[in-house]
Every structure is written in C-alpha cells, then in structure tokens.
Amino acid sequence: MVYLREALGLTQTELADISGVSQPNISAYESGRRKPRPETLERLLKALRPRPSVVLAAHRAEVIELARQRGMDNVRVFGSAVRGEDTPDSDIDLLVDAGPDASIFDLAGLALDLEETLGFRVDIVQSGGTGRVMESIEHEAVPL
C-alpha cells in the first residue's frame, strides 16, 4: 500500500481524505502494526486507483507512437479526462486523424493496444465527421 500511495504522490493524510479511513489507521496498516478489515482494504485500494487522465499523461509518448504505427496522428483527448471529471472507472476518449491507408481495423486495433497499455477502456473517434456531436467533440478536444 505504501508503494501505491507514494507512486501516486499522496501523503497519508491525503489518502485518508480520499478514502475516508483515518490517517492514524493508515499509518498502522502501512507499518504492519494492524491489519485492515476487508472492507477497509477495499476502500483504500479503490482510493489508490489512478484516474485515466493521470495514466494517459504518464504514457503520452507511447500513445502517440502506437497511433503513428497504426497510421494515425494528431491525437487529442476529449470527455471527462479533459474536463477534470474522470474517475478511476472512467474511460478515455480520443480523437485522431487517420491517414489515407488507415482502416477501421487500424482504429479497432489501436483501441485494443491502448487498452492493454493504459489499463482503461479507450474510445477512439476519427476526425472529419459532421454534425453537432462531432462539432462538440472537436471543440472540446485538446492535443495529447
């Protein structure tokens, strides 16, 4: 638990605020002086799951390279990750420009590659569409 907490850059107090478990108890669990009940451990582990936006930012270069390998570029993010509303249960929404040789299979393959790499569900939208929904996506999207 210490490793996960520190990897996310959280103090015991911050983890206590997120999880609802008191800081003294977290200290006791981390030092081995006490063992958490299963439901307490579940709350702590859920609080230690990163948000998709954090994982995406950490793997930015890899995401761009995987897209390039599949014939896509100009990777942009939209949705909850951009708005700061993502939770550990959120997916990742990406907008990409597909090259002339990219197929629907490349889009699907990229989504699978990214899901394996990032550990989150990934939805990919190809730019160039029309309509109000597409206009909204393109307006919200920011470069990765």
C-alpha positions, 0 to 999 in steps of 0.5 A: 500500500505504501508503494501505491500511495507514494507512486501516486504522490499522496501523503497519508493524510491525503489518502485518508481524505480520499478514502475516508479511513483515518490517517492514524489507521493508515499509518498502522496498516502501512507499518504492519502494526494492524491489519485492515478489515476487508472492507477497509482494504477495499476502500483504500485500494479503490482510493489508490486507483489512478484516474485515466487522465493521470495514466494517459499523461504518464504514457503520452509518448507511447500513445502517440507512437502506437497511433503513428504505427497504426497510421494515425496522428494528431491525437487529442483527448476529449470527455471527462479526462479533459474536463477534470471529471474522470474517475478511476472507472472512467474511460478515455476518449480520443480523437485522431486523424487517420491517414489515407491507408488507415482502416477501421481495423487500424482504429479497432486495433489501436483501441485494443493496444491502448487498452492493454497499455493504459489499463482503461477502456479507450474510445477512439473517434476519427476526425472529419465527421459532421454534425453537432456531436462531432462539432462538440467533440472537436471543440472540446478536444485538446492535443495529447 
